[in-house]
Amino acid sequence: MPELDDQRPPGPPRVAAPQSVVFDLDGVIASGDTMAALIRRRLLSNPIRALVGAVPAVAWTVLRRFPRIRVRISRALGSIALSGLTSERYATLARQVGGELGADPAWVLTAGLEAIRRHLDAGDSVVVTTGTEALLSRAFLDALGLDGVGLIGTSVRFGRLRACYSNHNLGDRKAANLAGREVDLFYTDSDLDLSVAGLSGRTVLVNPDIRTERHFRDQVADVTVVSWA
């Protein structure tokens, strides 16, 4: 008996499954260090704070090849800069600075912004994880029209005399804060994120220097290097 042609209509085209995508902020979406911009403004507003903050600032530059030390120095510098603020005054400052930076084209990596929008248009789950304080990060992202994007940022407690980082979202802590989340694709520019790259199926390394690229290629299985303006 001759075979009959299959007259069933073709099914819908196959669509790639949504991915879980994680972006670093500074150096990937923002062209510079957003937290450093706020800290710099705060330090320069008071000569005594500027003088006290000069020592960790110089130490951070000199010791930048040592990731764990950089995390500690970054925390110390932020505490110095933010001490004396109440949580309400800090929130006002963070939203102001974040909004100004996000509205300044010089502070936005166009290729990074386009990448995050492509993932959103594709239906991917997108989260930004950053060492920058959460309110500042949120204001920056909102200014870019990314108010629906998930965010994991650093949190700060404000006491009577000093500010303390209660959850500094850098290095191993950043990886811990992603625990239990499947990460298909991770975008970063920093060797502080090697532990997060270890959780990800694939990593896109943005504008690395030679040393950072070498570290990622030595320690991460699937790395793509890109140059973004």
C-alpha positions as CSV (number, residue, x, y, z in Angstrom):
1,M,0.0,0.0,0.0
2,P,1.5,3.3,-1.0
3,E,2.5,5.7,1.8
4,L,0.3,8.7,2.2
5,D,1.9,12.2,2.4
6,D,1.8,13.7,5.8
7,Q,-0.8,16.4,5.5
8,R,-0.4,17.8,9.0
9,P,0.4,21.5,9.1
10,P,4.0,22.2,10.2
11,G,4.5,22.9,13.9
12,P,5.7,26.3,15.2
13,P,9.3,27.1,14.7
14,R,11.6,26.0,17.5
15,V,12.5,28.8,19.8
16,A,15.7,28.7,21.9
17,A,15.0,28.2,25.6
18,P,15.3,31.4,27.7
19,Q,18.6,31.8,29.4
20,S,19.6,33.0,32.8
21,V,22.0,35.9,32.1
22,V,24.0,37.8,34.7
23,F,25.7,41.1,34.0
24,D,28.3,42.9,36.1
25,L,27.7,46.7,36.1
26,D,30.9,48.7,36.1
27,G,32.9,48.2,33.0
28,V,30.1,46.3,31.3
29,I,27.1,48.6,31.3
30,A,28.6,51.6,33.1
31,S,31.9,52.8,31.5
32,G,33.4,53.6,34.9
33,D,33.2,52.8,38.6
34,T,29.9,54.1,39.7
35,M,30.5,53.7,43.4
36,A,33.9,55.4,43.1
37,A,32.1,58.4,41.5
38,L,29.9,58.7,44.5
39,I,32.8,58.2,47.0
40,R,34.9,60.7,45.2
41,R,32.1,63.3,45.3
42,R,31.6,62.6,49.0
43,L,35.3,62.8,49.9
44,L,36.0,66.0,47.9
45,S,33.1,67.7,49.7
46,N,35.1,67.7,53.0
47,P,38.9,68.3,53.3
48,I,39.2,66.1,56.4
49,R,37.4,63.2,54.7
50,A,39.5,63.7,51.6
51,L,42.7,63.5,53.6
52,V,41.7,60.4,55.5
53,G,40.5,58.7,52.4
54,A,43.8,59.4,50.5
55,V,45.6,56.6,52.2
56,P,43.3,53.7,51.2
57,A,42.8,55.3,47.7
58,V,46.6,55.1,47.1
59,A,46.8,51.6,48.6
60,W,44.0,50.4,46.3
61,T,46.0,51.7,43.3
62,V,49.3,50.2,44.4
63,L,47.8,46.8,45.4
64,R,45.3,46.4,42.6
65,R,46.9,43.2,41.5
66,F,45.7,41.5,44.7
67,P,42.0,40.9,44.4
68,R,41.2,40.1,48.1
69,I,43.1,43.1,49.3
70,R,41.3,45.3,46.8
71,V,38.0,44.2,48.3
72,R,39.0,45.1,51.8
73,I,40.5,48.5,50.8
74,S,37.3,49.2,48.8
75,R,35.2,48.5,51.8
76,A,37.4,50.7,54.1
77,L,37.3,53.6,51.6
78,G,33.5,53.4,51.3
79,S,33.1,53.4,55.0
80,I,35.2,56.5,55.4
81,A,33.4,58.4,52.6
82,L,29.9,57.5,53.8
83,S,30.4,58.0,57.5
84,G,28.4,60.9,58.9
85,L,25.4,60.3,56.7
86,T,22.0,59.0,57.8
87,S,20.3,56.4,55.7
88,E,17.9,59.0,54.4
89,R,20.6,61.4,53.4
90,Y,22.6,58.7,51.7
91,A,19.5,57.5,49.8
92,T,19.0,61.0,48.5
93,L,22.7,61.3,47.4
94,A,22.7,57.8,45.8
95,R,19.6,58.4,43.8
96,Q,20.9,61.8,42.6
97,V,24.4,60.5,41.6
98,G,23.0,57.3,40.0
99,G,20.4,59.3,38.0
100,E,23.0,61.8,36.8
101,L,25.5,59.1,35.8
102,G,22.8,57.1,33.9
103,A,21.7,60.2,32.0
104,D,25.3,61.0,30.9
105,P,26.2,59.2,27.6
106,A,29.8,59.2,28.6
107,W,29.0,56.9,31.5
108,V,27.2,54.3,29.4
109,L,28.8,51.5,27.4
110,T,26.5,51.4,24.4
111,A,27.4,47.8,23.5
112,G,26.6,46.7,27.0
113,L,23.3,48.4,27.1
114,E,22.4,46.9,23.7
115,A,23.4,43.4,24.9
116,I,21.2,43.6,28.0
117,R,18.3,44.8,25.8
118,R,18.8,42.0,23.3
119,H,18.6,39.4,26.2
120,L,15.4,41.0,27.5
121,D,13.9,41.0,24.1
122,A,14.7,37.3,23.7
123,G,12.8,36.6,26.9
124,D,16.0,35.8,28.9
125,S,16.1,36.3,32.7
126,V,18.5,39.1,33.4
127,V,20.1,40.1,36.7
128,V,22.8,42.7,37.3
129,T,25.2,41.9,40.2
130,T,27.6,44.6,41.3
131,G,29.8,45.7,44.1
132,T,28.2,49.2,43.8
133,E,25.7,50.0,46.6
134,A,22.1,48.9,45.6
135,L,20.3,52.2,45.7
136,L,23.0,53.9,43.5
137,S,23.0,50.9,41.1
138,R,19.2,51.0,40.9
139,A,19.1,54.7,40.1
140,F,21.7,54.2,37.4
141,L,19.8,51.3,35.8
142,D,16.5,53.1,36.0
143,A,17.9,56.1,34.2
144,L,18.8,53.7,31.3
145,G,15.2,52.4,31.2
146,L,16.2,49.1,32.9
147,D,13.9,49.4,35.8
148,G,12.6,45.9,35.3
149,V,16.0,44.3,35.5
150,G,16.8,42.3,38.6
151,L,19.7,43.6,40.8
152,I,22.0,42.3,43.5
153,G,24.1,45.1,45.0
154,T,26.0,46.0,48.1
155,S,24.1,47.0,51.2
156,V,25.3,49.6,53.8
157,R,24.3,50.1,57.4
158,F,24.4,53.7,58.8
159,G,25.2,54.1,62.5
160,R,25.7,57.1,64.6
161,L,29.4,57.5,63.9
162,R,30.2,55.3,60.9
163,A,28.9,53.5,57.9
164,C,29.4,49.7,57.5
165,Y,29.1,47.4,54.5
166,S,26.8,44.7,55.7
167,N,26.8,42.8,52.4
168,H,29.7,43.8,50.2
169,N,28.8,42.2,46.9
170,L,32.3,41.6,45.6
171,G,34.5,38.6,45.0
172,D,33.5,35.4,46.7
173,R,30.5,37.2,48.3
174,K,29.1,38.0,44.9
175,A,29.3,34.3,44.0
176,A,27.6,33.4,47.3
177,N,24.8,35.8,46.7
178,L,24.1,34.0,43.4
179,A,24.0,30.6,45.2
180,G,21.2,28.4,43.9
181,R,20.7,30.4,40.8
182,E,21.5,28.7,37.5
183,V,23.7,31.0,35.4
184,D,23.9,30.2,31.7
185,L,25.8,33.4,30.6
186,F,27.9,35.9,32.6
187,Y,29.2,39.3,31.4
188,T,32.1,40.8,33.4
189,D,35.3,42.8,33.0
190,S,36.9,42.1,36.4
191,D,39.2,39.4,37.9
192,L,37.2,39.8,41.1
193,D,34.5,37.9,39.3
194,L,36.4,34.7,38.6
195,S,34.4,32.9,41.3
196,V,31.1,33.9,39.6
197,A,32.5,32.9,36.2
198,G,33.1,29.5,37.7
199,L,29.3,29.2,38.3
200,S,28.4,30.1,34.7
201,G,28.1,27.9,31.7
202,R,29.7,30.7,29.5
203,T,31.5,33.9,30.3
204,V,31.9,37.1,28.2
205,L,34.9,39.1,29.2
206,V,34.7,42.7,28.3
207,N,37.7,44.9,27.5
208,P,40.2,43.0,29.6
209,D,43.8,43.9,30.1
210,I,46.4,41.1,29.3
211,R,46.7,40.0,32.9
212,T,42.9,39.7,33.4
213,E,42.4,37.8,30.1
214,R,45.2,35.4,31.0
215,H,43.6,34.7,34.4
216,F,40.2,34.0,32.9
217,R,41.6,31.7,30.2
218,D,43.6,29.8,32.7
219,Q,40.7,29.3,35.2
220,V,37.4,29.4,33.2
221,A,36.4,26.8,30.7
222,D,34.3,28.8,28.2
223,V,35.4,32.4,27.8
224,T,34.7,34.9,24.9
225,V,36.6,38.1,24.9
226,V,34.9,41.3,23.4
227,S,35.9,44.9,22.9
228,W,33.1,47.3,23.7
229,A,33.0,51.0,23.3
